[in-house]
């Protein structure tokens, strides 16, 4: 089954430094997916997994997502 996006909302942006010292800006969106995601580049990725909001900080995630983690937790509590 193909993946379908049912909801697409802008969540915010975050500025962070990438390796090499360059400034980057990441725009983040919240989406609701239906279907079964799968790995399409098995030579680059070994698996696809979901993380709970509470588990984000216990896993290797991107620096921009670490910066947005508190805001994401607030969003989940409110919704």
PELINWO-V447802 format. One record per helix or strand. SS is the DSSP state (a for helix, b for strand). FROM is the first residue (numbers start at 1). LEN is the number of residues. Records with the same first field share a line. If there is no record, write none. Layout:
SS: FROM-LEN + FROM-LEN
//
This chain:
b: 4-14 + 23-12
a: 56-3 + 63-16
//
